Amino acid sequence: MTTKREQNQLKLVQDWNTMHSLGEDVVVTKDDSTEVPTKTQSSAYMLGASGDYPGHTAVIMLDGISGCYSLERVRPA
């Protein structure tokens, strides 16, 4: 059974992937609050997904940034 937070994160992924395309210009807010222009390198997905577990955090891969970034910190440019 998924928690309310997991359901909200899944909806973020679904909505993002419906409305945005790969390679789209975006702005990411980094941990130090600076905003950096970049491009998407993947579709959004759930971090930690395995088997029946849907995962815990909506994330996306971005150009020039190592690893994935929380989708909550990414917006269209």
Phi and psi restraints in degrees (range 20) as a CNS / XPLOR table:
assign (resid 1 and name C) (resid 2 and name N)
       (resid 2 and name CA) (resid 2 and name C) 1.0 -89.4 20.0 2
assign (resid 2 and name N) (resid 2 and name CA)
       (resid 2 and name C) (resid 3 and name N) 1.0 147.9 20.0 2
assign (resid 2 and name C) (resid 3 and name N)
       (resid 3 and name CA) (resid 3 and name C) 1.0 -80.5 20.0 2
assign (resid 3 and name N) (resid 3 and name CA)
       (resid 3 and name C) (resid 4 and name N) 1.0 168.1 20.0 2
assign (resid 3 and name C) (resid 4 and name N)
       (resid 4 and name CA) (resid 4 and name C) 1.0 -60.9 20.0 2
assign (resid 4 and name N) (resid 4 and name CA)
       (resid 4 and name C) (resid 5 and name N) 1.0 -40.2 20.0 2
assign (resid 4 and name C) (resid 5 and name N)
       (resid 5 and name CA) (resid 5 and name C) 1.0 -63.1 20.0 2
assign (resid 5 and name N) (resid 5 and name CA)
       (resid 5 and name C) (resid 6 and name N) 1.0 -45.4 20.0 2
assign (resid 5 and name C) (resid 6 and name N)
       (resid 6 and name CA) (resid 6 and name C) 1.0 -61.4 20.0 2
assign (resid 6 and name N) (resid 6 and name CA)
       (resid 6 and name C) (resid 7 and name N) 1.0 -41.0 20.0 2
assign (resid 6 and name C) (resid 7 and name N)
       (resid 7 and name CA) (resid 7 and name C) 1.0 -61.7 20.0 2
assign (resid 7 and name N) (resid 7 and name CA)
       (resid 7 and name C) (resid 8 and name N) 1.0 -42.6 20.0 2
assign (resid 7 and name C) (resid 8 and name N)
       (resid 8 and name CA) (resid 8 and name C) 1.0 -63.1 20.0 2
assign (resid 8 and name N) (resid 8 and name CA)
       (resid 8 and name C) (resid 9 and name N) 1.0 -41.2 20.0 2
assign (resid 8 and name C) (resid 9 and name N)
       (resid 9 and name CA) (resid 9 and name C) 1.0 -66.2 20.0 2
assign (resid 9 and name N) (resid 9 and name CA)
       (resid 9 and name C) (resid 10 and name N) 1.0 -40.9 20.0 2
assign (resid 9 and name C) (resid 10 and name N)
       (resid 10 and name CA) (resid 10 and name C) 1.0 -61.0 20.0 2
assign (resid 10 and name N) (resid 10 and name CA)
       (resid 10 and name C) (resid 11 and name N) 1.0 -40.2 20.0 2
assign (resid 10 and name C) (resid 11 and name N)
       (resid 11 and name CA) (resid 11 and name C) 1.0 -64.5 20.0 2
assign (resid 11 and name N) (resid 11 and name CA)
       (resid 11 and name C) (resid 12 and name N) 1.0 -39.2 20.0 2
assign (resid 11 and name C) (resid 12 and name N)
       (resid 12 and name CA) (resid 12 and name C) 1.0 -57.2 20.0 2
assign (resid 12 and name N) (resid 12 and name CA)
       (resid 12 and name C) (resid 13 and name N) 1.0 -45.9 20.0 2
assign (resid 12 and name C) (resid 13 and name N)
       (resid 13 and name CA) (resid 13 and name C) 1.0 -61.6 20.0 2
assign (resid 13 and name N) (resid 13 and name CA)
       (resid 13 and name C) (resid 14 and name N) 1.0 -50.1 20.0 2
assign (resid 13 and name C) (resid 14 and name N)
       (resid 14 and name CA) (resid 14 and name C) 1.0 -61.1 20.0 2
assign (resid 14 and name N) (resid 14 and name CA)
       (resid 14 and name C) (resid 15 and name N) 1.0 -46.0 20.0 2
assign (resid 14 and name C) (resid 15 and name N)
       (resid 15 and name CA) (resid 15 and name C) 1.0 -64.3 20.0 2
assign (resid 15 and name N) (resid 15 and name CA)
       (resid 15 and name C) (resid 16 and name N) 1.0 -44.4 20.0 2
assign (resid 15 and name C) (resid 16 and name N)
       (resid 16 and name CA) (resid 16 and name C) 1.0 -59.4 20.0 2
assign (resid 16 and name N) (resid 16 and name CA)
       (resid 16 and name C) (resid 17 and name N) 1.0 -50.5 20.0 2
assign (resid 16 and name C) (resid 17 and name N)
       (resid 17 and name CA) (resid 17 and name C) 1.0 -65.9 20.0 2
assign (resid 17 and name N) (resid 17 and name CA)
       (resid 17 and name C) (resid 18 and name N) 1.0 -25.8 20.0 2
assign (resid 17 and name C) (resid 18 and name N)
       (resid 18 and name CA) (resid 18 and name C) 1.0 -74.5 20.0 2
assign (resid 18 and name N) (resid 18 and name CA)
       (resid 18 and name C) (resid 19 and name N) 1.0 -38.2 20.0 2
assign (resid 18 and name C) (resid 19 and name N)
       (resid 19 and name CA) (resid 19 and name C) 1.0 -98.2 20.0 2
assign (resid 19 and name N) (resid 19 and name CA)
       (resid 19 and name C) (resid 20 and name N) 1.0 -12.2 20.0 2
assign (resid 19 and name C) (resid 20 and name N)
       (resid 20 and name CA) (resid 20 and name C) 1.0 -131.1 20.0 2
assign (resid 20 and name N) (resid 20 and name CA)
       (resid 20 and name C) (resid 21 and name N) 1.0 153.2 20.0 2
assign (resid 20 and name C) (resid 21 and name N)
       (resid 21 and name CA) (resid 21 and name C) 1.0 -113.8 20.0 2
assign (resid 21 and name N) (resid 21 and name CA)
       (resid 21 and name C) (resid 22 and name N) 1.0 161.5 20.0 2
assign (resid 21 and name C) (resid 22 and name N)
       (resid 22 and name CA) (resid 22 and name C) 1.0 -62.8 20.0 2
assign (resid 22 and name N) (resid 22 and name CA)
       (resid 22 and name C) (resid 23 and name N) 1.0 136.3 20.0 2
assign (resid 22 and name C) (resid 23 and name N)
       (resid 23 and name CA) (resid 23 and name C) 1.0 85.1 20.0 2
assign (resid 23 and name N) (resid 23 and name CA)
       (resid 23 and name C) (resid 24 and name N) 1.0 7.8 20.0 2
assign (resid 23 and name C) (resid 24 and name N)
       (resid 24 and name CA) (resid 24 and name C) 1.0 -71.0 20.0 2
assign (resid 24 and name N) (resid 24 and name CA)
       (resid 24 and name C) (resid 25 and name N) 1.0 143.5 20.0 2
assign (resid 24 and name C) (resid 25 and name N)
       (resid 25 and name CA) (resid 25 and name C) 1.0 -70.1 20.0 2
assign (resid 25 and name N) (resid 25 and name CA)
       (resid 25 and name C) (resid 26 and name N) 1.0 129.4 20.0 2
assign (resid 25 and name C) (resid 26 and name N)
       (resid 26 and name CA) (resid 26 and name C) 1.0 -139.1 20.0 2
assign (resid 26 and name N) (resid 26 and name CA)
       (resid 26 and name C) (resid 27 and name N) 1.0 170.4 20.0 2
assign (resid 26 and name C) (resid 27 and name N)
       (resid 27 and name CA) (resid 27 and name C) 1.0 -123.9 20.0 2
assign (resid 27 and name N) (resid 27 and name CA)
       (resid 27 and name C) (resid 28 and name N) 1.0 130.9 20.0 2
assign (resid 27 and name C) (resid 28 and name N)
       (resid 28 and name CA) (resid 28 and name C) 1.0 -111.3 20.0 2
assign (resid 28 and name N) (resid 28 and name CA)
       (resid 28 and name C) (resid 29 and name N) 1.0 137.5 20.0 2
assign (resid 28 and name C) (resid 29 and name N)
       (resid 29 and name CA) (resid 29 and name C) 1.0 -94.1 20.0 2
assign (resid 29 and name N) (resid 29 and name CA)
       (resid 29 and name C) (resid 30 and name N) 1.0 113.5 20.0 2
assign (resid 29 and name C) (resid 30 and name N)
       (resid 30 and name CA) (resid 30 and name C) 1.0 -78.0 20.0 2
assign (resid 30 and name N) (resid 30 and name CA)
       (resid 30 and name C) (resid 31 and name N) 1.0 173.7 20.0 2
assign (resid 30 and name C) (resid 31 and name N)
       (resid 31 and name CA) (resid 31 and name C) 1.0 -59.2 20.0 2
assign (resid 31 and name N) (resid 31 and name CA)
       (resid 31 and name C) (resid 32 and name N) 1.0 -29.7 20.0 2
assign (resid 31 and name C) (resid 32 and name N)
       (resid 32 and name CA) (resid 32 and name C) 1.0 -90.1 20.0 2
assign (resid 32 and name N) (resid 32 and name CA)
       (resid 32 and name C) (resid 33 and name N) 1.0 13.2 20.0 2
assign (resid 32 and name C) (resid 33 and name N)
       (resid 33 and name CA) (resid 33 and name C) 1.0 75.7 20.0 2
assign (resid 33 and name N) (resid 33 and name CA)
       (resid 33 and name C) (resid 34 and name N) 1.0 2.4 20.0 2
assign (resid 33 and name C) (resid 34 and name N)
       (resid 34 and name CA) (resid 34 and name C) 1.0 -74.3 20.0 2
assign (resid 34 and name N) (resid 34 and name CA)
       (resid 34 and name C) (resid 35 and name N) 1.0 146.7 20.0 2
assign (resid 34 and name C) (resid 35 and name N)
       (resid 35 and name CA) (resid 35 and name C) 1.0 -103.6 20.0 2
assign (resid 35 and name N) (resid 35 and name CA)
       (resid 35 and name C) (resid 36 and name N) 1.0 130.1 20.0 2
assign (resid 35 and name C) (resid 36 and name N)
       (resid 36 and name CA) (resid 36 and name C) 1.0 -124.1 20.0 2
assign (resid 36 and name N) (resid 36 and name CA)
       (resid 36 and name C) (resid 37 and name N) 1.0 125.3 20.0 2
assign (resid 36 and name C) (resid 37 and name N)
       (resid 37 and name CA) (resid 37 and name C) 1.0 -74.4 20.0 2
assign (resid 37 and name N) (resid 37 and name CA)
       (resid 37 and name C) (resid 38 and name N) 1.0 141.3 20.0 2
assign (resid 37 and name C) (resid 38 and name N)
       (resid 38 and name CA) (resid 38 and name C) 1.0 -159.6 20.0 2
assign (resid 38 and name N) (resid 38 and name CA)
       (resid 38 and name C) (resid 39 and name N) 1.0 -168.7 20.0 2
assign (resid 38 and name C) (resid 39 and name N)
       (resid 39 and name CA) (resid 39 and name C) 1.0 -131.9 20.0 2
assign (resid 39 and name N) (resid 39 and name CA)
       (resid 39 and name C) (resid 40 and name N) 1.0 151.7 20.0 2
assign (resid 39 and name C) (resid 40 and name N)
       (resid 40 and name CA) (resid 40 and name C) 1.0 -72.6 20.0 2
assign (resid 40 and name N) (resid 40 and name CA)
       (resid 40 and name C) (resid 41 and name N) 1.0 142.1 20.0 2
assign (resid 40 and name C) (resid 41 and name N)
       (resid 41 and name CA) (resid 41 and name C) 1.0 -115.1 20.0 2
assign (resid 41 and name N) (resid 41 and name CA)
       (resid 41 and name C) (resid 42 and name N) 1.0 -2.7 20.0 2
assign (resid 41 and name C) (resid 42 and name N)
       (resid 42 and name CA) (resid 42 and name C) 1.0 -152.6 20.0 2
assign (resid 42 and name N) (resid 42 and name CA)
       (resid 42 and name C) (resid 43 and name N) 1.0 170.7 20.0 2
assign (resid 42 and name C) (resid 43 and name N)
       (resid 43 and name CA) (resid 43 and name C) 1.0 -76.1 20.0 2
assign (resid 43 and name N) (resid 43 and name CA)
       (resid 43 and name C) (resid 44 and name N) 1.0 162.5 20.0 2
assign (resid 43 and name C) (resid 44 and name N)
       (resid 44 and name CA) (resid 44 and name C) 1.0 -70.8 20.0 2
assign (resid 44 and name N) (resid 44 and name CA)
       (resid 44 and name C) (resid 45 and name N) 1.0 149.4 20.0 2
assign (resid 44 and name C) (resid 45 and name N)
       (resid 45 and name CA) (resid 45 and name C) 1.0 -153.0 20.0 2
assign (resid 45 and name N) (resid 45 and name CA)
       (resid 45 and name C) (resid 46 and name N) 1.0 169.6 20.0 2
assign (resid 45 and name C) (resid 46 and name N)
       (resid 46 and name CA) (resid 46 and name C) 1.0 -95.2 20.0 2
assign (resid 46 and name N) (resid 46 and name CA)
       (resid 46 and name C) (resid 47 and name N) 1.0 121.5 20.0 2
assign (resid 46 and name C) (resid 47 and name N)
       (resid 47 and name CA) (resid 47 and name C) 1.0 -72.0 20.0 2
assign (resid 47 and name N) (resid 47 and name CA)
       (resid 47 and name C) (resid 48 and name N) 1.0 134.5 20.0 2
assign (resid 47 and name C) (resid 48 and name N)
       (resid 48 and name CA) (resid 48 and name C) 1.0 89.0 20.0 2
assign (resid 48 and name N) (resid 48 and name CA)
       (resid 48 and name C) (resid 49 and name N) 1.0 2.3 20.0 2
assign (resid 48 and name C) (resid 49 and name N)
       (resid 49 and name CA) (resid 49 and name C) 1.0 -64.6 20.0 2
assign (resid 49 and name N) (resid 49 and name CA)
       (resid 49 and name C) (resid 50 and name N) 1.0 135.3 20.0 2
assign (resid 49 and name C) (resid 50 and name N)
       (resid 50 and name CA) (resid 50 and name C) 1.0 -161.9 20.0 2
assign (resid 50 and name N) (resid 50 and name CA)
       (resid 50 and name C) (resid 51 and name N) 1.0 126.0 20.0 2
assign (resid 50 and name C) (resid 51 and name N)
       (resid 51 and name CA) (resid 51 and name C) 1.0 56.8 20.0 2
assign (resid 51 and name N) (resid 51 and name CA)
       (resid 51 and name C) (resid 52 and name N) 1.0 -124.5 20.0 2
assign (resid 51 and name C) (resid 52 and name N)
       (resid 52 and name CA) (resid 52 and name C) 1.0 -82.2 20.0 2
assign (resid 52 and name N) (resid 52 and name CA)
       (resid 52 and name C) (resid 53 and name N) 1.0 -12.2 20.0 2
assign (resid 52 and name C) (resid 53 and name N)
       (resid 53 and name CA) (resid 53 and name C) 1.0 -80.4 20.0 2
assign (resid 53 and name N) (resid 53 and name CA)
       (resid 53 and name C) (resid 54 and name N) 1.0 124.1 20.0 2
assign (resid 53 and name C) (resid 54 and name N)
       (resid 54 and name CA) (resid 54 and name C) 1.0 -75.0 20.0 2
assign (resid 54 and name N) (resid 54 and name CA)
       (resid 54 and name C) (resid 55 and name N) 1.0 -13.3 20.0 2
assign (resid 54 and name C) (resid 55 and name N)
       (resid 55 and name CA) (resid 55 and name C) 1.0 105.0 20.0 2
assign (resid 55 and name N) (resid 55 and name CA)
       (resid 55 and name C) (resid 56 and name N) 1.0 177.3 20.0 2
assign (resid 55 and name C) (resid 56 and name N)
       (resid 56 and name CA) (resid 56 and name C) 1.0 -124.8 20.0 2
assign (resid 56 and name N) (resid 56 and name CA)
       (resid 56 and name C) (resid 57 and name N) 1.0 -20.6 20.0 2
assign (resid 56 and name C) (resid 57 and name N)
       (resid 57 and name CA) (resid 57 and name C) 1.0 -141.2 20.0 2
assign (resid 57 and name N) (resid 57 and name CA)
       (resid 57 and name C) (resid 58 and name N) 1.0 131.6 20.0 2
assign (resid 57 and name C) (resid 58 and name N)
       (resid 58 and name CA) (resid 58 and name C) 1.0 -75.2 20.0 2
assign (resid 58 and name N) (resid 58 and name CA)
       (resid 58 and name C) (resid 59 and name N) 1.0 124.1 20.0 2
assign (resid 58 and name C) (resid 59 and name N)
       (resid 59 and name CA) (resid 59 and name C) 1.0 -136.5 20.0 2
assign (resid 59 and name N) (resid 59 and name CA)
       (resid 59 and name C) (resid 60 and name N) 1.0 170.1 20.0 2
assign (resid 59 and name C) (resid 60 and name N)
       (resid 60 and name CA) (resid 60 and name C) 1.0 -152.5 20.0 2
assign (resid 60 and name N) (resid 60 and name CA)
       (resid 60 and name C) (resid 61 and name N) 1.0 152.0 20.0 2
assign (resid 60 and name C) (resid 61 and name N)
       (resid 61 and name CA) (resid 61 and name C) 1.0 -92.8 20.0 2
assign (resid 61 and name N) (resid 61 and name CA)
       (resid 61 and name C) (resid 62 and name N) 1.0 139.6 20.0 2
assign (resid 61 and name C) (resid 62 and name N)
       (resid 62 and name CA) (resid 62 and name C) 1.0 -127.7 20.0 2
assign (resid 62 and name N) (resid 62 and name CA)
       (resid 62 and name C) (resid 63 and name N) 1.0 147.5 20.0 2
assign (resid 62 and name C) (resid 63 and name N)
       (resid 63 and name CA) (resid 63 and name C) 1.0 -64.0 20.0 2
assign (resid 63 and name N) (resid 63 and name CA)
       (resid 63 and name C) (resid 64 and name N) 1.0 128.3 20.0 2
assign (resid 63 and name C) (resid 64 and name N)
       (resid 64 and name CA) (resid 64 and name C) 1.0 80.3 20.0 2
assign (resid 64 and name N) (resid 64 and name CA)
       (resid 64 and name C) (resid 65 and name N) 1.0 5.9 20.0 2
assign (resid 64 and name C) (resid 65 and name N)
       (resid 65 and name CA) (resid 65 and name C) 1.0 -124.3 20.0 2
assign (resid 65 and name N) (resid 65 and name CA)
       (resid 65 and name C) (resid 66 and name N) 1.0 124.2 20.0 2
assign (resid 65 and name C) (resid 66 and name N)
       (resid 66 and name CA) (resid 66 and name C) 1.0 -70.3 20.0 2
assign (resid 66 and name N) (resid 66 and name CA)
       (resid 66 and name C) (resid 67 and name N) 1.0 136.9 20.0 2
assign (resid 66 and name C) (resid 67 and name N)
       (resid 67 and name CA) (resid 67 and name C) 1.0 74.3 20.0 2
assign (resid 67 and name N) (resid 67 and name CA)
       (resid 67 and name C) (resid 68 and name N) 1.0 -175.5 20.0 2
assign (resid 67 and name C) (resid 68 and name N)
       (resid 68 and name CA) (resid 68 and name C) 1.0 -91.9 20.0 2
assign (resid 68 and name N) (resid 68 and name CA)
       (resid 68 and name C) (resid 69 and name N) 1.0 163.8 20.0 2
assign (resid 68 and name C) (resid 69 and name N)
       (resid 69 and name CA) (resid 69 and name C) 1.0 -129.7 20.0 2
assign (resid 69 and name N) (resid 69 and name CA)
       (resid 69 and name C) (resid 70 and name N) 1.0 144.2 20.0 2
assign (resid 69 and name C) (resid 70 and name N)
       (resid 70 and name CA) (resid 70 and name C) 1.0 -57.2 20.0 2
assign (resid 70 and name N) (resid 70 and name CA)
       (resid 70 and name C) (resid 71 and name N) 1.0 130.3 20.0 2
assign (resid 70 and name C) (resid 71 and name N)
       (resid 71 and name CA) (resid 71 and name C) 1.0 -62.7 20.0 2
assign (resid 71 and name N) (resid 71 and name CA)
       (resid 71 and name C) (resid 72 and name N) 1.0 -25.1 20.0 2
assign (resid 71 and name C) (resid 72 and name N)
       (resid 72 and name CA) (resid 72 and name C) 1.0 -67.1 20.0 2
assign (resid 72 and name N) (resid 72 and name CA)
       (resid 72 and name C) (resid 73 and name N) 1.0 -14.1 20.0 2
assign (resid 72 and name C) (resid 73 and name N)
       (resid 73 and name CA) (resid 73 and name C) 1.0 -105.9 20.0 2
assign (resid 73 and name N) (resid 73 and name CA)
       (resid 73 and name C) (resid 74 and name N) 1.0 10.6 20.0 2
assign (resid 73 and name C) (resid 74 and name N)
       (resid 74 and name CA) (resid 74 and name C) 1.0 -120.4 20.0 2
assign (resid 74 and name N) (resid 74 and name CA)
       (resid 74 and name C) (resid 75 and name N) 1.0 136.8 20.0 2
assign (resid 74 and name C) (resid 75 and name N)
       (resid 75 and name CA) (resid 75 and name C) 1.0 -140.3 20.0 2
assign (resid 75 and name N) (resid 75 and name CA)
       (resid 75 and name C) (resid 76 and name N) 1.0 154.0 20.0 2
assign (resid 75 and name C) (resid 76 and name N)
       (resid 76 and name CA) (resid 76 and name C) 1.0 -60.3 20.0 2
assign (resid 76 and name N) (resid 76 and name CA)
       (resid 76 and name C) (resid 77 and name N) 1.0 146.8 20.0 2
